[in-house]
Amino acid sequence: MDKISIRDLEFIGYHGVFEEEKKLGQKFLISLELKTDLRMAGVADDLDKTTHYGYVAKTVEDIFFSKKYDLIESLAEDMARMILLEYSYINEVKVEIKKPWAPIGLILNNISVEIERKWNTVYLSLGSNVGDKKANIENAIRSISELSDTYVTKKSALIETEPFGYKEQDNFINSCIEIKTLLYPKELLFKLLAIEKSMGRERKMKWGPRIIDLDIIFYNKEVIEDEDLIVPHPYMEQRAFVLEPLEEINPNFVHPLLNKRVSTLRKDLEENENKN
């Protein structure tokens, strides 16, 4: 991916844990790497097809002087977040903040913090078989769209499916959505669980009736194996209620472990079910 680099923007600021730092001030150097696609701008020689680095520098300056931070880690987070939110051509950003005069009582060149942040593409599965099922799905999607730094970018049609596992319950309404988010996987998981709880979800039995079910199917191409979260979602390749709506919104997404497209997984499942 192409990138725009801004090196060592210099400011005198009042950030630090010690009171003297907030009173006397010190020098800070800020560098940025903005990952983007410069092909269209380069071919067309058109500023409107790229990111104006002067505007980005001004955004950094505004954040730098917006308040006194204790930690340059927090300052870096706010800068990365605002750049990604304000500049649509930027997919990823690296922010480095240096403190050449850091008060540690030793001679040094500088202390620095460097972070990388990006937009994440995530696919979620939604299901409901209690109450007004369609309204439950729509309300959940609305709540997801209201999460901080998160946008719903694609929605599948709603489909009706038979229950999986425990059969003695109503049919489900299912859907899949694609979202763009700055949230990390665990952050997103906890927010989805909070939405489920706010809608009245109770976990009484495995595969039992539920007013809403929200699952992370894919998070970028990442493989996550954690006590609280497994991604890609385990056994999703065996579940038509996931594959059918997911195929609608991105048939060519490749499962990072199975190395198969969603469309191929859906076709394989259909063929296996027909054999049985």
C-alpha contacts under 8 A as a table, 3 or more apart, distances in Angstrom:
res1	aa1	res2	aa2	distance
1	M	35	K	6.35
1	M	36	T	6.28
1	M	37	D	6.35
2	D	35	K	5.79
2	D	36	T	5.38
2	D	37	D	5.42
2	D	38	L	6.09
3	K	33	E	6.33
3	K	34	L	5.20
3	K	35	K	4.30
3	K	36	T	5.54
3	K	37	D	7.44
3	K	38	L	7.65
4	I	32	L	7.97
4	I	33	E	5.73
4	I	34	L	4.98
4	I	35	K	6.59
4	I	36	T	7.63
4	I	53	Y	7.69
5	S	31	S	7.51
5	S	32	L	5.63
5	S	33	E	4.57
5	S	34	L	6.30
6	I	9	L	7.36
6	I	31	S	5.46
6	I	32	L	5.03
6	I	33	E	6.55
6	I	53	Y	7.60
6	I	57	A	7.91
7	R	30	I	6.79
7	R	31	S	4.42
7	R	32	L	6.43
8	D	29	L	4.77
8	D	30	I	4.84
8	D	31	S	4.92
9	L	28	F	7.96
9	L	29	L	5.32
9	L	30	I	4.91
9	L	31	S	6.36
9	L	57	A	7.82
10	E	27	K	7.00
10	E	28	F	5.78
10	E	29	L	4.73
10	E	30	I	6.59
11	F	27	K	5.85
11	F	28	F	5.37
11	F	29	L	6.65
12	I	25	G	6.29
12	I	26	Q	5.33
12	I	27	K	4.56
12	I	28	F	6.14
13	G	22	K	7.97
13	G	25	G	5.22
13	G	26	Q	5.65
13	G	27	K	6.40
13	G	28	F	6.84
13	G	64	F	7.53
13	G	65	F	7.22
14	Y	21	E	5.73
14	Y	22	K	4.28
14	Y	23	K	6.60
14	Y	24	L	7.11
14	Y	25	G	4.47
14	Y	26	Q	6.56
14	Y	68	K	5.80
14	Y	69	Y	7.62
15	H	21	E	6.21
15	H	22	K	5.66
15	H	25	G	7.33
15	H	68	K	5.10
15	H	69	Y	4.78
15	H	70	D	5.65
15	H	71	L	7.02
15	H	72	I	7.22
16	G	19	E	7.58
16	G	21	E	5.49
16	G	22	K	6.37
16	G	68	K	7.73
16	G	69	Y	6.21
16	G	70	D	4.37
16	G	71	L	5.84
16	G	72	I	7.37
17	V	21	E	7.23
17	V	22	K	7.97
17	V	69	Y	7.96
17	V	70	D	4.62
17	V	71	L	6.76
18	F	21	E	5.43
18	F	22	K	6.93
18	F	70	D	8.00
19	E	22	K	5.23
19	E	23	K	6.38
20	E	23	K	5.04
20	E	24	L	5.74
20	E	25	G	7.66
21	E	24	L	5.52
21	E	25	G	5.26
21	E	26	Q	6.93
22	K	25	G	5.85
22	K	68	K	6.98
26	Q	99	K	7.81
26	Q	101	W	6.45
27	K	99	K	6.44
27	K	100	P	6.59
27	K	101	W	6.64
28	F	97	I	6.83
28	F	98	K	5.62
28	F	99	K	5.07
28	F	100	P	6.82
29	L	97	I	5.77
29	L	98	K	5.00
29	L	99	K	6.73
29	L	100	P	7.88
30	I	95	V	7.23
30	I	96	E	5.70
30	I	97	I	4.63
30	I	98	K	6.35
31	S	95	V	5.95
31	S	96	E	5.15
31	S	97	I	6.62
32	L	93	V	6.99
32	L	94	K	5.53
32	L	95	V	4.84
32	L	96	E	6.46
33	E	93	V	5.62
33	E	94	K	4.96
33	E	95	V	6.80
34	L	90	I	6.17
34	L	91	N	7.67
34	L	92	E	6.15
34	L	93	V	4.74
34	L	94	K	6.65
35	K	90	I	5.85
35	K	91	N	5.82
35	K	92	E	5.01
35	K	93	V	6.00
36	T	89	Y	5.99
36	T	90	I	5.06
36	T	91	N	5.77
36	T	92	E	7.25
37	D	40	M	7.47
37	D	50	T	7.98
37	D	89	Y	7.36
38	L	41	A	5.40
38	L	42	G	5.98
38	L	49	K	7.90
38	L	50	T	6.49
39	R	42	G	5.12
39	R	43	V	6.10
40	M	43	V	5.28
40	M	44	A	5.98
40	M	45	D	8.00
40	M	49	K	6.34
40	M	50	T	7.93
41	A	44	A	5.26
41	A	45	D	5.31
41	A	46	D	5.15
41	A	47	L	6.50
41	A	48	D	7.56
41	A	49	K	4.87
41	A	50	T	5.64
42	G	45	D	5.13
42	G	46	D	7.30
46	D	49	K	5.71
46	D	50	T	7.45
47	L	50	T	5.51
47	L	51	T	7.35
47	L	52	H	7.16
48	D	51	T	7.51
50	T	89	Y	6.61
51	T	56	V	7.89
51	T	87	Y	6.88
51	T	89	Y	6.43
51	T	90	I	7.53
52	H	55	Y	5.48
52	H	56	V	6.62
53	Y	56	V	4.89
53	Y	57	A	6.13
54	G	57	A	5.11
54	G	58	K	6.31
55	Y	58	K	5.03
55	Y	59	T	6.23
56	V	59	T	5.02
56	V	60	V	6.30
56	V	83	I	7.00
57	A	60	V	5.08
57	A	61	E	6.26
58	K	61	E	4.94
58	K	62	D	6.18
59	T	62	D	5.12
59	T	63	I	6.32
59	T	79	M	7.98
59	T	82	M	7.89
59	T	83	I	7.47
60	V	63	I	5.28
60	V	64	F	6.04
60	V	79	M	6.15
61	E	64	F	5.01
61	E	65	F	6.36
62	D	65	F	5.49
62	D	66	S	5.95
63	I	66	S	4.95
63	I	67	K	7.64
63	I	75	L	7.82
63	I	78	D	7.38
63	I	79	M	6.59
64	F	67	K	7.14
64	F	75	L	7.17
65	F	68	K	7.39
69	Y	72	I	6.74
69	Y	74	S	7.04
69	Y	75	L	6.49
70	D	74	S	7.84
71	L	74	S	5.46
71	L	75	L	6.71
72	I	75	L	4.78
72	I	76	A	6.02
72	I	97	I	6.98
72	I	113	V	7.03
73	E	76	A	5.17
73	E	77	E	6.29
73	E	113	V	6.50
74	S	77	E	5.04
74	S	78	D	6.28
75	L	78	D	5.29
75	L	79	M	6.29
76	A	79	M	5.12
76	A	80	A	6.15
76	A	95	V	6.18
76	A	96	E	7.24
76	A	97	I	6.92
76	A	113	V	7.77
76	A	114	E	7.70
76	A	115	I	7.10
77	E	80	A	5.26
77	E	81	R	6.08
77	E	115	I	7.67
78	D	81	R	5.18
78	D	82	M	6.09
79	M	82	M	5.32
79	M	83	I	6.16
79	M	95	V	7.53
80	A	83	I	5.32
80	A	84	L	6.30
80	A	93	V	6.28
80	A	94	K	7.25
80	A	95	V	6.49
80	A	116	E	7.76
80	A	117	R	6.46
81	R	84	L	5.32
81	R	85	L	6.17
81	R	117	R	7.67
81	R	182	L	7.85
82	M	85	L	5.03
82	M	86	E	5.91
83	I	86	E	5.30
83	I	87	Y	5.85
83	I	90	I	7.71
83	I	93	V	7.73
84	L	87	Y	5.72
84	L	88	S	7.01
84	L	90	I	6.11
84	L	91	N	6.97
84	L	92	E	7.25
84	L	93	V	7.32
84	L	118	K	7.27
84	L	119	W	7.52
85	L	88	S	7.08
85	L	149	D	7.62
87	Y	90	I	5.75
88	S	91	N	7.64
90	I	93	V	7.21
91	N	118	K	5.78
91	N	119	W	5.88
92	E	116	E	7.19
92	E	117	R	5.77
92	E	118	K	4.10
92	E	119	W	6.59
93	V	116	E	5.66
93	V	117	R	5.50
93	V	118	K	6.26
94	K	114	E	7.02
94	K	115	I	5.65
94	K	116	E	4.30
94	K	117	R	6.53
95	V	114	E	5.57
95	V	115	I	5.46
95	V	116	E	6.48
96	E	112	S	6.67
96	E	113	V	5.55
96	E	114	E	4.16
96	E	115	I	6.58
97	I	112	S	5.35
97	I	113	V	5.37
97	I	114	E	6.51
98	K	110	N	6.05
98	K	111	I	5.51
98	K	112	S	4.10
98	K	113	V	6.61
99	K	102	A	5.34
99	K	110	N	5.32
99	K	111	I	5.07
99	K	112	S	6.09
100	P	108	L	7.52
100	P	109	N	5.89
100	P	110	N	3.91
100	P	111	I	6.25
101	W	110	N	6.73
102	A	110	N	6.90
102	A	111	I	6.45
103	P	106	L	7.88
108	L	111	I	7.81
117	R	182	L	7.64
118	K	182	L	6.48
119	W	180	K	6.15
119	W	181	T	5.63
119	W	182	L	5.30
120	N	179	I	8.00
120	N	180	K	5.46
120	N	181	T	5.24
120	N	182	L	6.10
120	N	183	L	7.74
120	N	219	Y	7.09
120	N	220	N	6.04
121	T	178	E	6.95
121	T	179	I	5.87
121	T	180	K	4.86
121	T	181	T	6.74
121	T	219	Y	6.20
121	T	220	N	5.12
122	V	178	E	5.72
122	V	179	I	5.29
122	V	180	K	6.41
122	V	181	T	7.57
122	V	216	I	7.29
122	V	217	I	7.57
122	V	218	F	5.58
122	V	219	Y	4.50
122	V	220	N	5.87
123	Y	176	C	6.94
123	Y	177	I	5.80
123	Y	178	E	4.65
123	Y	179	I	6.44
123	Y	216	I	6.19
123	Y	217	I	5.48
123	Y	218	F	5.15
123	Y	219	Y	6.61
123	Y	246	L	7.90
124	L	176	C	5.54
124	L	177	I	5.41
124	L	178	E	6.48
124	L	179	I	7.82
124	L	214	L	6.76
124	L	215	D	5.51
124	L	216	I	4.72
124	L	217	I	5.47
124	L	218	F	7.28
125	S	174	N	7.40
125	S	175	S	6.02
125	S	176	C	4.53
125	S	177	I	6.73
125	S	213	D	7.79
125	S	214	L	5.81
125	S	215	D	5.15
125	S	216	I	6.56
125	S	217	I	6.56
125	S	242	V	6.27
126	L	137	I	6.65
126	L	174	N	5.55
126	L	175	S	5.21
126	L	176	C	5.95
126	L	212	I	7.06
126	L	213	D	5.51
126	L	214	L	4.87
126	L	215	D	6.66
127	G	137	I	6.81
127	G	172	F	6.31
127	G	173	I	5.61
127	G	174	N	4.39
127	G	175	S	6.58
127	G	212	I	5.67
127	G	213	D	5.02
127	G	214	L	6.88
128	S	133	K	5.26
128	S	134	K	7.71
128	S	136	N	6.70
128	S	137	I	6.75
128	S	172	F	5.40
128	S	173	I	5.43
128	S	174	N	6.71
128	S	209	P	7.92
128	S	210	R	5.92
128	S	211	I	5.11
128	S	212	I	4.67
128	S	213	D	6.32
129	N	133	K	5.66
129	N	170	D	5.90
129	N	171	N	5.99
129	N	172	F	4.47
129	N	173	I	6.35
129	N	209	P	6.16
129	N	210	R	5.95
129	N	211	I	6.03
129	N	212	I	7.60
130	V	133	K	6.03
130	V	170	D	7.67
130	V	209	P	6.58
130	V	210	R	5.82
130	V	211	I	4.68
130	V	212	I	7.86
131	G	136	N	7.88
131	G	211	I	6.84
132	D	135	A	5.42
132	D	136	N	6.15
133	K	136	N	5.04
133	K	137	I	6.41
133	K	172	F	7.50
133	K	173	I	6.08
133	K	211	I	7.38
134	K	137	I	5.23
134	K	138	E	6.25
134	K	158	L	7.66
134	K	173	I	6.62
135	A	138	E	5.02
135	A	139	N	5.93
136	N	139	N	5.14
136	N	140	A	6.13
136	N	211	I	6.97
136	N	212	I	6.59
137	I	140	A	5.15
137	I	141	I	6.25
137	I	173	I	7.82
137	I	174	N	7.71
137	I	175	S	7.64
137	I	212	I	7.14
138	E	141	I	5.16
138	E	142	R	6.21
139	N	142	R	5.03
139	N	143	S	6.22
140	A	143	S	5.05
140	A	144	I	6.20
140	A	195	I	7.11
140	A	196	E	7.99
140	A	212	I	7.71
141	I	144	I	5.06
141	I	145	S	6.17
141	I	152	V	7.88
142	R	145	S	5.11
142	R	146	E	6.42
143	S	146	E	5.11
143	S	147	L	6.71
143	S	195	I	7.01
144	I	147	L	5.35
144	I	150	T	7.52
144	I	151	Y	7.92
144	I	152	V	7.51
144	I	192	L	7.57
144	I	195	I	7.91
145	S	150	T	6.23
145	S	151	Y	5.41
145	S	152	V	5.58
146	E	150	T	7.23
146	E	151	Y	7.88
147	L	150	T	5.58
147	L	151	Y	7.97
147	L	191	K	7.92
149	D	181	T	5.68
149	D	182	L	5.66
149	D	183	L	7.11
150	T	179	I	6.78
150	T	180	K	5.67
150	T	181	T	4.23
150	T	182	L	6.63
150	T	183	L	7.54
151	Y	179	I	5.47
151	Y	180	K	5.26
151	Y	181	T	6.40
152	V	155	K	7.56
152	V	177	I	6.98
152	V	178	E	6.04
152	V	179	I	4.40
152	V	180	K	6.54
153	T	177	I	7.51
153	T	178	E	5.56
153	T	179	I	5.32
153	T	180	K	6.76
154	K	177	I	5.44
154	K	178	E	4.89
154	K	179	I	7.00
154	K	249	I	6.49
155	K	175	S	7.52
155	K	176	C	6.17
155	K	177	I	4.48
155	K	178	E	6.55
155	K	249	I	6.80
156	S	175	S	5.77
156	S	176	C	5.48
156	S	177	I	6.22
156	S	245	P	5.44
156	S	246	L	7.16
156	S	248	E	6.10
156	S	249	I	5.91
157	A	175	S	6.32
157	A	245	P	6.77
158	L	173	I	6.34
158	L	174	N	5.64
158	L	175	S	5.11
158	L	245	P	7.73
159	I	173	I	5.52
159	I	174	N	5.33
159	I	175	S	6.56
159	I	241	F	7.88
159	I	245	P	7.61
160	E	171	N	6.62
160	E	172	F	5.56
160	E	173	I	4.58
160	E	174	N	6.31
161	T	171	N	5.68
161	T	172	F	5.21
161	T	173	I	6.36
161	T	174	N	7.11
161	T	241	F	6.30
162	E	167	K	7.76
162	E	170	D	7.69
162	E	171	N	4.78
162	E	172	F	6.21
163	P	166	Y	6.60
163	P	167	K	5.55
163	P	169	Q	6.90
163	P	170	D	7.08
163	P	171	N	5.57
163	P	172	F	6.29
164	F	167	K	6.57
164	F	207	W	6.77
165	G	207	W	5.85
166	Y	169	Q	7.25
166	Y	207	W	5.81
166	Y	208	G	6.28
169	Q	208	G	7.53
169	Q	209	P	6.48
170	D	209	P	7.61
174	N	241	F	6.33
174	N	242	V	7.72
174	N	245	P	7.74
175	S	241	F	7.79
175	S	242	V	7.56
175	S	245	P	5.68
175	S	246	L	7.86
176	C	242	V	7.13
176	C	245	P	5.45
176	C	246	L	5.58
176	C	249	I	7.79
177	I	246	L	7.62
177	I	249	I	7.54
178	E	249	I	7.60
183	L	187	E	5.80
183	L	188	L	5.70
184	Y	187	E	5.19
184	Y	188	L	6.10
185	P	188	L	5.18
185	P	189	L	6.11
185	P	219	Y	7.29
186	K	189	L	4.94
186	K	190	F	6.18
186	K	229	L	7.48
187	E	190	F	5.40
187	E	191	K	6.36
188	L	191	K	5.16
188	L	192	L	6.19
189	L	192	L	5.14
189	L	193	L	6.21
189	L	216	I	7.55
189	L	229	L	7.75
190	F	193	L	5.05
190	F	194	A	6.18
191	K	194	A	4.96
191	K	195	I	6.32
192	L	195	I	5.04
192	L	196	E	6.30
192	L	214	L	6.50
193	L	196	E	5.04
193	L	197	K	6.18
193	L	214	L	7.67
194	A	197	K	5.05
194	A	198	S	6.07
195	I	198	S	5.08
195	I	199	M	6.26
196	E	199	M	5.24
196	E	200	G	6.49
196	E	201	R	5.23
196	E	212	I	6.11
196	E	213	D	6.85
196	E	214	L	7.22
197	K	200	G	5.13
197	K	201	R	5.02
197	K	202	E	7.28
198	S	201	R	7.41
199	M	211	I	7.33
199	M	212	I	7.30
200	G	211	I	6.85
201	R	210	R	6.25
201	R	211	I	5.77
201	R	212	I	6.24
201	R	213	D	7.87
202	E	210	R	7.20
203	R	206	K	7.56
203	R	210	R	7.96
204	K	208	G	7.44
205	M	208	G	5.24
210	R	213	D	6.66
215	D	233	H	7.61
216	I	219	Y	7.09
216	I	231	V	7.07
216	I	232	P	7.59
216	I	233	H	6.51
217	I	231	V	6.37
217	I	232	P	5.30
217	I	233	H	4.71
217	I	236	M	7.40
218	F	221	K	6.87
218	F	222	E	7.46
218	F	231	V	6.07
218	F	232	P	5.03
218	F	233	H	6.93
219	Y	222	E	5.80
219	Y	231	V	6.95
219	Y	232	P	7.33
221	K	255	H	7.63
221	K	256	P	5.80
222	E	231	V	7.16
222	E	232	P	7.63
222	E	256	P	7.25
223	V	230	I	7.67
223	V	231	V	5.46
223	V	232	P	6.27
223	V	256	P	7.25
223	V	257	L	7.78
224	I	229	L	6.90
224	I	230	I	5.29
224	I	231	V	4.87
224	I	232	P	7.24
225	E	229	L	6.42
225	E	230	I	4.84
225	E	231	V	6.73
226	D	229	L	5.02
226	D	230	I	5.90
227	E	230	I	7.71
230	I	233	H	5.84
230	I	234	P	6.90
231	V	234	P	7.07
232	P	236	M	7.85
232	P	255	H	7.58
232	P	256	P	7.76
233	H	236	M	5.73
234	P	237	E	7.96
235	Y	238	Q	5.37
235	Y	239	R	7.01
236	M	239	R	5.26
236	M	242	V	6.44
236	M	243	L	7.27
237	E	240	A	7.69
237	E	242	V	7.96
237	E	243	L	6.90
237	E	265	L	6.00
237	E	266	R	7.27
237	E	269	L	7.28
238	Q	269	L	6.42
239	R	242	V	5.53
239	R	243	L	6.36
239	R	269	L	7.95
240	A	243	L	4.94
240	A	244	E	5.62
240	A	266	R	6.91
240	A	269	L	7.37
241	F	244	E	5.90
241	F	245	P	6.99
242	V	245	P	6.10
242	V	246	L	6.06
243	L	246	L	4.99
243	L	247	E	5.78
243	L	262	V	6.72
243	L	263	S	7.82
243	L	265	L	7.40
243	L	266	R	5.54
244	E	247	E	5.27
244	E	248	E	6.57
244	E	266	R	6.67
245	P	248	E	5.06
245	P	249	I	6.81
246	L	249	I	5.49
246	L	250	N	6.11
246	L	251	P	6.95
246	L	262	V	7.28
247	E	250	N	5.23
247	E	251	P	4.13
247	E	252	N	7.75
247	E	262	V	5.80
247	E	263	S	5.64
247	E	266	R	7.49
248	E	251	P	6.23
250	N	253	F	5.78
250	N	262	V	7.44
251	P	261	R	6.62
251	P	262	V	5.14
251	P	263	S	4.80
252	N	261	R	5.12
252	N	262	V	5.97
252	N	263	S	6.48
253	F	261	R	5.31
253	F	262	V	5.72
254	V	259	N	5.82
254	V	260	K	5.19
254	V	261	R	4.21
254	V	262	V	6.26
255	H	258	L	5.42
255	H	259	N	5.12
255	H	260	K	5.45
255	H	261	R	6.16
255	H	262	V	6.96
256	P	259	N	5.44
256	P	260	K	7.88
260	K	264	T	6.22
260	K	265	L	6.53
261	R	264	T	5.15
261	R	265	L	6.32
262	V	265	L	5.04
262	V	266	R	6.17
263	S	266	R	5.16
263	S	267	K	6.21
264	T	267	K	5.04
264	T	268	D	6.04
265	L	268	D	5.08
265	L	269	L	6.18
266	R	269	L	5.20
266	R	270	E	6.25
267	K	270	E	5.08
267	K	271	E	6.21
268	D	271	E	5.17
268	D	272	N	6.21
269	L	272	N	5.12
269	L	273	E	6.14
270	E	273	E	5.16
270	E	274	N	6.19
271	E	274	N	5.12
271	E	275	K	6.33
272	N	275	K	5.16
272	N	276	N	6.47
273	E	276	N	5.14
